[in-house]
Structure formats: structure tokens, C-alpha cells
Amino acid sequence: MLNIDLHCHSNVSDGTLAPAAVAARAKAQGVDVWALTDHDELDGIAEARDAATALGLHFVPGVEISVTWAGETVHIVGLKIDEKNPDLAHGLATTRGGRAERALEMGAQLAGAGIPHAFDGALKFVGNPDLISRTHFARYLVEIGICADVKDVFRNYLIEGKPGYVPHRWAKLQDAVRWIRGAGGIAIVAHPGRYKFSELQLHAFLMEFKEAGGAGIEVVTGSHTVDQYDVYAKVAGAYGFLASRGSDFHGPAESHIELGALPPLPRSVTPVWHDWNL
């Protein structure tokens, strides 16, 4: 059985390792088929592809697009995309816009809470200034001893109702799916179990996603609990979705699970790679 990991990040977005280093780690961890899916950015794909090719690792070009739906931030993964597609590139550039202004406001809020210089501190952890995010602020708060680790940060800061939280309007769901499909890709809902939707909201979201041309959901992911694997396998079956598997790896010290270390997909689902001729 192939070890397939279709969700991870490099330092081109909010991961800690360069794309080539992520490829090397995937290979070392026994991954056979690997996708780099940086947030709203395509610039790591060429390096990742070259490294994967040199390692004999089957590479899948991908992206993870930030979407605002019903006031919540959700993520849509695009797999097997053409990273040179101009509409996708333009859409992602538009989505990235506003991150700098948001980050400055986050820094100001943290300063008001007694943590000065957080914006400059976060910049030290940023590989791409256009993609400064909460994760970069979190790493700075850990570095200066405010919190023990990144998970501790997200319990006490940078979330709704806590210092440093600044909402942002991301892409529209229909636009994200359209960009992915227009680039020849497959649209997948990332870690659906993470979103704070009621049952009715989840149904409405998944129906809108499907009607827009969305093809699948992540079932086995580092962002799901073990119990949620079966829950979302049943969701995939109920809505006719393909199922994906991905660690959501960000770095050795920060991720819930290592690259390639997830269990296989449940037998009841149809994998997104079922027709990829691997």
C-alpha cells in the first residue's frame, strides 16, 4: 500500500522547513506520494518538484486557499494544479492582500496587552512577508517566553476574544473552487472537523462546495481525532465525495503528526487518488 500524504507546508507559507527539506523529510519518513500545499502561495512548488524528482518521490503540486464562509475561515486544498495558471496566481495574490495590514493590527493589539514589538518579532520567522500569519506571531510569543509552545499560544492569544485576534476576509468559496478547477486541479475541503459549524451549517457548506465543483474532503488528517476519521468517512459517503489523507505537517516541533505517519483511509471511501495511475 502506498504511503500518500497530500497536505503539508514549507517556509514559503507558515512551515518551518524549506520545500526541498520537506521533500527530504517526506522521503525519509517513507512517503511515496507527496503534495506541498502552502497557504495561498505557489512559489515553493518548483523547488519541491525538483527535490522530489531527485529523491524518486512522486510529487503532486498543490495549494491551500483561505476562504471566508459564514464568517468562519475555512481552507480548501487544491491538488494536481498547474501552478502557472494565471487566474489561480492572480486569485491567490488577491487573497494574500491585506495580510500585512492585519499583521500590523495584531501587533498593535498585543502591544496593548503588554507584549511590545510583536510585529517585528513575528517577521523574524517569516519566509515570505506577503504571508505573515498568526503562526509567525505564535512562534515569537514562544521565543520570548510568553507561552510554552504554539498550542499554548492559541489557547491564550490570537483567537477570537483573546489579544491579537484580527479577523480577515479571505476568498469566496466559489472563487477558490473555480481557481483550482480552472488550473486543472481537484478541490478538497481541508480538515472539515476543525470548523465550528452546526450540523445545518456543515450541510449548507458542503452542498455549496459540491455545487461549485468541489470533489472531496480530507478524512484522515493530522487535524482530526481518531474518532473523526470514521465520522468524515461517513460524511464523504453521504455526499459522494472522494477522500483525502494528509498530515498538515508544518515542522518537526509543531505538528500534531509526522509526515506519512497517519493510518490508511477507511476502506469504505474512494481515495482522491483512485484514478491517478500511481
Secondary structure, DSSP 8 states (H G I E B T S, - for coil): ---EE--B--TTTT-SS-HHHHHHHHHHTT-SEEEE--BT--TTHHHHHHHHHHHT-EEEEEEEEEEEETTEEEEEEEES--TT-HHHHHHHHHHHTTHHHHHHHHHHHHHHTT-TTHHHHHHTT-SSGGG--HHHHHHHHHHTTSSSSHHHHHHHSSSTTSTT------B-HHHHHHHHHHTT-EEEE--GGGS---HHHHHHHHHHHHHHT--EEEEEETTS-HHHHHHHHHHHHHHT-EEEEE--B--TTT-SS-TT-S----TTS-BTTTTS--
